[in-house]
């Protein structure tokens, strides 16, 4: 499993308990002032005896934003090479990663980069490719999110048993005492089921998925209007030019 941010493991702790996979975390999420988020993820995985399965690249999220704003494909291509090396080392037959949802540009860039790395990896090793939903919007209201679902789409569902649900709740509650986003996630994500679906081969990342709102476009423009940022990160102007340069 590959996640763009630490704490993305929380919504799928049932699958993680069941599969006990190798785990890769790309960023350490320090651009929003959450410098300890990676450390909390390490501690949470240690509670499940899974810390030895985890690899942390520790990329500052601010670097990813810079790649996008400056059109710096070299950073994304280097990340692709590192992901491919991780795949080659662990030789998975199936990979799970964040979904393409238009809600967070780092999630979407991680997904597109993983797919590009998998295209090279699968030349010598067959591997199924799945995505895990977090949050998406289908309505104009800015906080009208669907959590951990693919609206109107068929998906696989992993149903947790009582022991898995109990452990998932314990870890989520513990991490929720340490940073706000985990506490919110523990309230809105379902406890008893975790959904996933296979990623279409050669998906076109230059086209927004039908029915989904361009949330990070709207959020970025709103933050610029409030004076928080000088420039928004936009799907067409920043995300698309980078993914076009992925092999």
PAROLUM-92342 format. One record per residue (C-alpha): residue number from 1; residue in one letter; x, y, z. Coordinates in pm, 1 decimal, decimal comma. Example, Ala and Ser with C-alpha at 12.3 -4.5 7.8 and 13.67 -1.06 7.14 Angstrom:
! residues 2
<r resi="1" resn="A" c1="1230,0" c2="-450,0" c3="780,0"/>
<r resi="2" resn="S" c1="1367,0" c2="-106,0" c3="714,0"/>
This chain:
! residues 247
<r resi="1" resn="X" c1="0,0" c2="0,0" c3="0,0"/>
<r resi="2" resn="X" c1="122,4" c2="347,3" c3="-87,7"/>
<r resi="3" resn="X" c1="-13,4" c2="663,6" c3="74,8"/>
<r resi="4" resn="X" c1="59,0" c2="1026,3" c3="-10,3"/>
<r resi="5" resn="X" c1="27,2" c2="1129,8" c3="356,9"/>
<r resi="6" resn="X" c1="70,9" c2="966,5" c3="697,7"/>
<r resi="7" resn="X" c1="-268,9" c2="892,8" c3="859,4"/>
<r resi="8" resn="X" c1="-418,5" c2="768,5" c3="532,3"/>
<r resi="9" resn="X" c1="-366,9" c2="423,9" c3="678,0"/>
<r resi="10" resn="X" c1="-635,7" c2="487,7" c3="940,3"/>
<r resi="11" resn="X" c1="-942,1" c2="444,7" c3="713,8"/>
<r resi="12" resn="X" c1="-812,4" c2="106,9" c3="590,2"/>
<r resi="13" resn="X" c1="-674,9" c2="-43,2" c3="908,8"/>
<r resi="14" resn="X" c1="-897,1" c2="-346,3" c3="857,9"/>
<r resi="15" resn="X" c1="-736,8" c2="-427,2" c3="523,8"/>
<r resi="16" resn="X" c1="-395,7" c2="-357,2" c3="673,3"/>
<r resi="17" resn="X" c1="-459,4" c2="-595,6" c3="962,2"/>
<r resi="18" resn="X" c1="-586,0" c2="-859,9" c3="720,0"/>
<r resi="19" resn="X" c1="-310,1" c2="-832,0" c3="456,7"/>
<r resi="20" resn="X" c1="-17,7" c2="-702,5" c3="668,9"/>
<r resi="21" resn="X" c1="128,0" c2="-536,5" c3="357,7"/>
<r resi="22" resn="X" c1="442,7" c2="-341,1" c3="292,7"/>
<r resi="23" resn="X" c1="358,4" c2="27,8" c3="336,1"/>
<r resi="24" resn="X" c1="501,1" c2="337,3" c3="169,8"/>
<r resi="25" resn="X" c1="433,5" c2="695,1" c3="284,7"/>
<r resi="26" resn="X" c1="544,5" c2="972,3" c3="49,7"/>
<r resi="27" resn="X" c1="522,4" c2="1297,3" c3="248,0"/>
<r resi="28" resn="X" c1="565,1" c2="1398,7" c3="609,0"/>
<r resi="29" resn="X" c1="294,3" c2="1670,7" c3="588,4"/>
<r resi="30" resn="X" c1="473,2" c2="1967,5" c3="735,9"/>
<r resi="31" resn="X" c1="324,3" c2="2245,1" c3="520,3"/>
<r resi="32" resn="X" c1="12,8" c2="2261,5" c3="740,2"/>
<r resi="33" resn="X" c1="206,5" c2="2270,6" c3="1066,2"/>
<r resi="34" resn="X" c1="169,9" c2="1898,0" c3="1140,7"/>
<r resi="35" resn="X" c1="537,9" c2="1818,6" c3="1183,5"/>
<r resi="36" resn="X" c1="466,2" c2="1522,2" c3="1411,9"/>
<r resi="37" resn="X" c1="215,1" c2="1345,1" c3="1187,4"/>
<r resi="38" resn="X" c1="472,0" c2="1101,9" c3="1050,2"/>
<r resi="39" resn="X" c1="586,2" c2="1016,5" c3="1401,5"/>
<r resi="40" resn="X" c1="227,2" c2="946,5" c3="1509,0"/>
<r resi="41" resn="X" c1="188,8" c2="713,4" c3="1208,8"/>
<r resi="42" resn="X" c1="505,2" c2="530,4" c3="1315,3"/>
<r resi="43" resn="X" c1="372,8" c2="490,4" c3="1667,9"/>
<r resi="44" resn="X" c1="33,6" c2="370,4" c3="1542,8"/>
<r resi="45" resn="X" c1="191,7" c2="108,6" c3="1316,4"/>
<r resi="46" resn="X" c1="416,0" c2="-1,5" c3="1601,4"/>
<r resi="47" resn="X" c1="102,4" c2="-77,6" c3="1803,9"/>
<r resi="48" resn="X" c1="6,7" c2="-321,4" c3="1525,3"/>
<r resi="49" resn="X" c1="359,9" c2="-468,5" c3="1495,2"/>
<r resi="50" resn="X" c1="375,6" c2="-329,6" c3="1142,0"/>
<r resi="51" resn="X" c1="639,0" c2="-58,9" c3="1174,9"/>
<r resi="52" resn="X" c1="903,1" c2="-281,5" c3="1014,7"/>
<r resi="53" resn="X" c1="677,2" c2="-305,8" c3="707,4"/>
<r resi="54" resn="X" c1="674,6" c2="72,9" c3="656,2"/>
<r resi="55" resn="X" c1="894,5" c2="297,2" c3="442,6"/>
<r resi="56" resn="X" c1="878,3" c2="675,5" c3="486,8"/>
<r resi="57" resn="X" c1="1016,2" c2="898,2" c3="210,2"/>
<r resi="58" resn="X" c1="959,2" c2="1206,1" c3="430,0"/>
<r resi="59" resn="X" c1="909,5" c2="1448,6" c3="140,2"/>
<r resi="60" resn="X" c1="803,4" c2="1795,9" c3="258,8"/>
<r resi="61" resn="X" c1="460,4" c2="1871,5" c3="116,1"/>
<r resi="62" resn="X" c1="586,2" c2="2220,8" c3="37,2"/>
<r resi="63" resn="X" c1="824,5" c2="2060,7" c3="-214,8"/>
<r resi="64" resn="X" c1="531,3" c2="1894,6" c3="-394,0"/>
<r resi="65" resn="X" c1="348,7" c2="2227,6" c3="-407,4"/>
<r resi="66" resn="X" c1="662,5" c2="2390,0" c3="-551,5"/>
<r resi="67" resn="X" c1="687,7" c2="2121,5" c3="-822,5"/>
<r resi="68" resn="X" c1="328,9" c2="2196,9" c3="-918,9"/>
<r resi="69" resn="X" c1="352,4" c2="2575,5" c3="-912,3"/>
<r resi="70" resn="X" c1="685,1" c2="2584,6" c3="-1099,4"/>
<r resi="71" resn="X" c1="609,7" c2="2297,9" c3="-1336,7"/>
<r resi="72" resn="X" c1="915,2" c2="2113,1" c3="-1203,6"/>
<r resi="73" resn="X" c1="884,6" c2="1768,7" c3="-1360,5"/>
<r resi="74" resn="X" c1="1228,3" c2="1665,4" c3="-1230,8"/>
<r resi="75" resn="X" c1="1095,7" c2="1628,9" c3="-875,9"/>
<r resi="76" resn="X" c1="801,9" c2="1413,9" c3="-989,7"/>
<r resi="77" resn="X" c1="1024,0" c2="1197,1" c3="-1210,9"/>
<r resi="78" resn="X" c1="1264,6" c2="1142,3" c3="-921,5"/>
<r resi="79" resn="X" c1="969,5" c2="1041,8" c3="-701,9"/>
<r resi="80" resn="X" c1="855,4" c2="799,1" c3="-973,1"/>
<r resi="81" resn="X" c1="1201,4" c2="641,6" c3="-977,9"/>
<r resi="82" resn="X" c1="1195,1" c2="598,4" c3="-599,8"/>
<r resi="83" resn="X" c1="849,2" c2="438,8" c3="-610,7"/>
<r resi="84" resn="X" c1="962,6" c2="203,7" c3="-888,2"/>
<r resi="85" resn="X" c1="1265,8" c2="104,1" c3="-680,5"/>
<r resi="86" resn="X" c1="1037,0" c2="32,0" c3="-383,8"/>
<r resi="87" resn="X" c1="810,0" c2="-181,3" c3="-602,8"/>
<r resi="88" resn="X" c1="1107,5" c2="-369,3" c3="-742,8"/>
<r resi="89" resn="X" c1="1240,7" c2="-434,9" c3="-393,4"/>
<r resi="90" resn="X" c1="912,8" c2="-568,6" c3="-250,4"/>
<r resi="91" resn="X" c1="777,4" c2="-733,6" c3="-570,1"/>
<r resi="92" resn="X" c1="403,1" c2="-701,2" c3="-495,6"/>
<r resi="93" resn="X" c1="131,6" c2="-880,4" c3="-691,8"/>
<r resi="94" resn="X" c1="-120,7" c2="-609,7" c3="-593,7"/>
<r resi="95" resn="X" c1="-83,8" c2="-244,6" c3="-493,0"/>
<r resi="96" resn="X" c1="-332,9" c2="-14,0" c3="-319,7"/>
<r resi="97" resn="X" c1="-300,2" c2="364,9" c3="-320,4"/>
<r resi="98" resn="X" c1="-493,2" c2="689,0" c3="-278,6"/>
<r resi="99" resn="X" c1="-774,5" c2="746,7" c3="-527,6"/>
<r resi="100" resn="X" c1="-803,3" c2="1011,5" c3="-801,0"/>
<r resi="101" resn="X" c1="-1068,1" c2="1237,4" c3="-643,2"/>
<r resi="102" resn="X" c1="-988,8" c2="1605,9" c3="-725,5"/>
<r resi="103" resn="X" c1="-1000,9" c2="1688,0" c3="-353,2"/>
<r resi="104" resn="X" c1="-629,7" c2="1710,8" c3="-272,2"/>
<r resi="105" resn="X" c1="-374,4" c2="1767,4" c3="-546,7"/>
<r resi="106" resn="X" c1="-101,1" c2="1578,2" c3="-359,6"/>
<r resi="107" resn="X" c1="-323,4" c2="1269,2" c3="-346,8"/>
<r resi="108" resn="X" c1="-391,9" c2="1295,4" c3="-719,2"/>
<r resi="109" resn="X" c1="-27,5" c2="1349,3" c3="-812,3"/>
<r resi="110" resn="X" c1="73,0" c2="1050,5" c3="-597,7"/>
<r resi="111" resn="X" c1="-186,1" c2="834,2" c3="-774,1"/>
<r resi="112" resn="X" c1="-72,1" c2="937,6" c3="-1123,3"/>
<r resi="113" resn="X" c1="293,7" c2="887,1" c3="-1029,6"/>
<r resi="114" resn="X" c1="223,6" c2="542,8" c3="-882,4"/>
<r resi="115" resn="X" c1="41,7" c2="440,9" c3="-1201,6"/>
<r resi="116" resn="X" c1="338,5" c2="554,9" c3="-1408,5"/>
<r resi="117" resn="X" c1="580,7" c2="354,7" c3="-1193,2"/>
<r resi="118" resn="X" c1="353,1" c2="50,6" c3="-1217,0"/>
<r resi="119" resn="X" c1="357,8" c2="68,2" c3="-1596,3"/>
<r resi="120" resn="X" c1="731,4" c2="6,7" c3="-1581,6"/>
<r resi="121" resn="X" c1="711,3" c2="-249,3" c3="-1299,7"/>
<r resi="122" resn="X" c1="444,9" c2="-461,0" c3="-1468,8"/>
<r resi="123" resn="X" c1="661,7" c2="-506,7" c3="-1777,5"/>
<r resi="124" resn="X" c1="838,9" c2="-780,5" c3="-1580,2"/>
<r resi="125" resn="X" c1="599,1" c2="-858,0" c3="-1292,7"/>
<r resi="126" resn="X" c1="218,3" c2="-874,9" c3="-1324,4"/>
<r resi="127" resn="X" c1="52,8" c2="-660,1" c3="-1058,4"/>
<r resi="128" resn="X" c1="-306,0" c2="-551,5" c3="-993,6"/>
<r resi="129" resn="X" c1="-362,5" c2="-184,2" c3="-917,7"/>
<r resi="130" resn="X" c1="-631,3" c2="-65,0" c3="-674,4"/>
<r resi="131" resn="X" c1="-733,0" c2="273,3" c3="-534,8"/>
<r resi="132" resn="X" c1="-868,6" c2="363,1" c3="-192,1"/>
<r resi="133" resn="X" c1="-1115,8" c2="652,9" c3="-160,6"/>
<r resi="134" resn="X" c1="-1085,3" c2="920,5" c3="108,2"/>
<r resi="135" resn="X" c1="-1312,7" c2="1215,2" c3="28,0"/>
<r resi="136" resn="X" c1="-1469,0" c2="1364,3" c3="-283,6"/>
<r resi="137" resn="X" c1="-1740,0" c2="1614,1" c3="-379,7"/>
<r resi="138" resn="X" c1="-2022,4" c2="1573,1" c3="-629,2"/>
<r resi="139" resn="X" c1="-2222,4" c2="1884,1" c3="-527,9"/>
<r resi="140" resn="X" c1="-2147,6" c2="2259,2" c3="-543,4"/>
<r resi="141" resn="X" c1="-2163,0" c2="2302,5" c3="-165,5"/>
<r resi="142" resn="X" c1="-1795,8" c2="2331,0" c3="-54,8"/>
<r resi="143" resn="X" c1="-1816,6" c2="2085,0" c3="236,4"/>
<r resi="144" resn="X" c1="-2058,3" c2="1834,2" c3="84,9"/>
<r resi="145" resn="X" c1="-1813,6" c2="1543,1" c3="84,1"/>
<r resi="146" resn="X" c1="-1856,2" c2="1171,5" c3="27,6"/>
<r resi="147" resn="X" c1="-1623,2" c2="991,4" c3="266,9"/>
<r resi="148" resn="X" c1="-1455,5" c2="663,3" c3="174,6"/>
<r resi="149" resn="X" c1="-1683,0" c2="582,5" c3="-116,2"/>
<r resi="150" resn="X" c1="-1696,1" c2="599,5" c3="-494,0"/>
<r resi="151" resn="X" c1="-2028,2" c2="777,6" c3="-557,5"/>
<r resi="152" resn="X" c1="-2243,2" c2="585,3" c3="-803,8"/>
<r resi="153" resn="X" c1="-1964,3" c2="338,2" c3="-877,9"/>
<r resi="154" resn="X" c1="-1932,9" c2="-33,1" c3="-809,9"/>
<r resi="155" resn="X" c1="-1653,7" c2="-117,5" c3="-568,8"/>
<r resi="156" resn="X" c1="-1515,6" c2="-407,8" c3="-370,4"/>
<r resi="157" resn="X" c1="-1588,4" c2="-399,5" c3="3,7"/>
<r resi="158" resn="X" c1="-1379,9" c2="-551,8" c3="279,5"/>
<r resi="159" resn="X" c1="-1594,0" c2="-622,8" c3="586,3"/>
<r resi="160" resn="X" c1="-1411,0" c2="-611,4" c3="917,5"/>
<r resi="161" resn="X" c1="-1468,7" c2="-867,2" c3="1188,9"/>
<r resi="162" resn="X" c1="-1523,4" c2="-759,8" c3="1549,1"/>
<r resi="163" resn="X" c1="-1157,7" c2="-789,9" c3="1646,2"/>
<r resi="164" resn="X" c1="-1045,1" c2="-584,0" c3="1346,4"/>
<r resi="165" resn="X" c1="-1307,1" c2="-316,7" c3="1417,4"/>
<r resi="166" resn="X" c1="-1203,7" c2="-299,9" c3="1782,0"/>
<r resi="167" resn="X" c1="-836,4" c2="-257,6" c3="1693,3"/>
<r resi="168" resn="X" c1="-916,2" c2="-0,8" c3="1424,0"/>
<r resi="169" resn="X" c1="-1120,7" c2="205,8" c3="1668,1"/>
<r resi="170" resn="X" c1="-852,5" c2="186,1" c3="1936,2"/>
<r resi="171" resn="X" c1="-580,6" c2="310,5" c3="1699,9"/>
<r resi="172" resn="X" c1="-806,8" c2="580,2" c3="1550,3"/>
<r resi="173" resn="X" c1="-910,3" c2="703,8" c3="1895,7"/>
<r resi="174" resn="X" c1="-548,6" c2="705,5" c3="2012,5"/>
<r resi="175" resn="X" c1="-427,9" c2="899,2" c3="1708,1"/>
<r resi="176" resn="X" c1="-729,5" c2="1130,8" c3="1728,3"/>
<r resi="177" resn="X" c1="-601,9" c2="1259,2" c3="2061,8"/>
<r resi="178" resn="X" c1="-282,3" c2="1369,9" c3="1887,8"/>
<r resi="179" resn="X" c1="-396,6" c2="1563,8" c3="1583,4"/>
<r resi="180" resn="X" c1="-728,2" c2="1709,2" c3="1470,3"/>
<r resi="181" resn="X" c1="-758,9" c2="1553,0" c3="1125,1"/>
<r resi="182" resn="X" c1="-739,2" c2="1200,0" c3="1265,6"/>
<r resi="183" resn="X" c1="-1009,3" c2="1284,2" c3="1518,9"/>
<r resi="184" resn="X" c1="-1236,5" c2="1413,0" c3="1241,2"/>
<r resi="185" resn="X" c1="-1161,6" c2="1110,5" c3="1024,8"/>
<r resi="186" resn="X" c1="-1250,7" c2="872,5" c3="1306,5"/>
<r resi="187" resn="X" c1="-1597,3" c2="1029,6" c3="1312,0"/>
<r resi="188" resn="X" c1="-1676,1" c2="1037,9" c3="940,4"/>
<r resi="189" resn="X" c1="-1513,3" c2="723,9" c3="798,2"/>
<r resi="190" resn="X" c1="-1707,6" c2="397,4" c3="832,3"/>
<r resi="191" resn="X" c1="-1572,5" c2="153,5" c3="1088,5"/>
<r resi="192" resn="X" c1="-1712,5" c2="-174,1" c3="959,1"/>
<r resi="193" resn="X" c1="-1634,8" c2="-164,9" c3="585,0"/>
<r resi="194" resn="X" c1="-1353,3" c2="-45,6" c3="360,8"/>
<r resi="195" resn="X" c1="-1401,9" c2="-7,1" c3="-14,1"/>
<r resi="196" resn="X" c1="-1158,4" c2="-17,9" c3="-302,9"/>
<r resi="197" resn="X" c1="-1167,2" c2="-61,3" c3="-679,7"/>
<r resi="198" resn="X" c1="-933,3" c2="-151,9" c3="-961,5"/>
<r resi="199" resn="X" c1="-773,5" c2="140,2" c3="-1145,3"/>
<r resi="200" resn="X" c1="-855,0" c2="145,6" c3="-1518,6"/>
<r resi="201" resn="X" c1="-556,0" c2="69,7" c3="-1738,7"/>
<r resi="202" resn="X" c1="-408,3" c2="382,8" c3="-1898,0"/>
<r resi="203" resn="X" c1="-645,6" c2="620,2" c3="-1721,1"/>
<r resi="204" resn="X" c1="-626,7" c2="972,4" c3="-1865,0"/>
<r resi="205" resn="X" c1="-518,4" c2="1200,3" c3="-1580,0"/>
<r resi="206" resn="X" c1="-561,0" c2="1511,4" c3="-1795,7"/>
<r resi="207" resn="X" c1="-939,9" c2="1469,9" c3="-1778,2"/>
<r resi="208" resn="X" c1="-1131,4" c2="1522,7" c3="-1448,5"/>
<r resi="209" resn="X" c1="-1335,7" c2="1218,7" c3="-1341,4"/>
<r resi="210" resn="X" c1="-1699,1" c2="1262,0" c3="-1442,5"/>
<r resi="211" resn="X" c1="-1928,7" c2="1392,7" c3="-1170,8"/>
<r resi="212" resn="X" c1="-1657,9" c2="1512,3" c3="-931,1"/>
<r resi="213" resn="X" c1="-1602,7" c2="1874,3" c3="-834,2"/>
<r resi="214" resn="X" c1="-1261,7" c2="2039,6" c3="-876,0"/>
<r resi="215" resn="X" c1="-1231,8" c2="2093,9" c3="-503,6"/>
<r resi="216" resn="X" c1="-867,7" c2="2198,6" c3="-480,7"/>
<r resi="217" resn="X" c1="-919,6" c2="2454,2" c3="-758,3"/>
<r resi="218" resn="X" c1="-1205,4" c2="2612,0" c3="-565,3"/>
<r resi="219" resn="X" c1="-1031,1" c2="2584,2" c3="-227,7"/>
<r resi="220" resn="X" c1="-708,4" c2="2733,8" c3="-362,1"/>
<r resi="221" resn="X" c1="-887,9" c2="3029,3" c3="-518,8"/>
<r resi="222" resn="X" c1="-1075,8" c2="3090,4" c3="-192,5"/>
<r resi="223" resn="X" c1="-750,3" c2="3086,8" c3="6,0"/>
<r resi="224" resn="X" c1="-590,3" c2="3334,8" c3="-234,4"/>
<r resi="225" resn="X" c1="-894,2" c2="3562,2" c3="-197,5"/>
<r resi="226" resn="X" c1="-843,3" c2="3551,9" c3="180,3"/>
<r resi="227" resn="X" c1="-478,7" c2="3647,8" c3="140,3"/>
<r resi="228" resn="X" c1="-336,9" c2="3316,0" c3="266,6"/>
<r resi="229" resn="X" c1="-160,9" c2="3223,4" c3="-59,3"/>
<r resi="230" resn="X" c1="-39,1" c2="3421,7" c3="-359,1"/>
<r resi="231" resn="X" c1="-137,5" c2="3166,4" c3="-623,5"/>
<r resi="232" resn="X" c1="-377,4" c2="2871,9" c3="-628,8"/>
<r resi="233" resn="X" c1="-274,7" c2="2527,9" c3="-752,1"/>
<r resi="234" resn="X" c1="-510,1" c2="2444,1" c3="-1037,6"/>
<r resi="235" resn="X" c1="-592,1" c2="2116,5" c3="-1210,5"/>
<r resi="236" resn="X" c1="-550,9" c2="2239,0" c3="-1568,7"/>
<r resi="237" resn="X" c1="-263,9" c2="2484,4" c3="-1514,5"/>
<r resi="238" resn="X" c1="-45,2" c2="2288,6" c3="-1272,0"/>
<r resi="239" resn="X" c1="-150,2" c2="1925,2" c3="-1230,1"/>
<r resi="240" resn="X" c1="-206,8" c2="1836,6" c3="-1596,7"/>
<r resi="241" resn="X" c1="128,4" c2="1970,6" c3="-1726,6"/>
<r resi="242" resn="X" c1="318,3" c2="1754,7" c3="-1476,0"/>
<r resi="243" resn="X" c1="127,9" c2="1430,5" c3="-1534,4"/>
<r resi="244" resn="X" c1="174,8" c2="1474,3" c3="-1910,2"/>
<r resi="245" resn="X" c1="547,6" c2="1435,1" c3="-1850,7"/>
<r resi="246" resn="X" c1="512,9" c2="1101,7" c3="-1670,7"/>
<r resi="247" resn="X" c1="607,6" c2="804,6" c3="-1890,4"/>
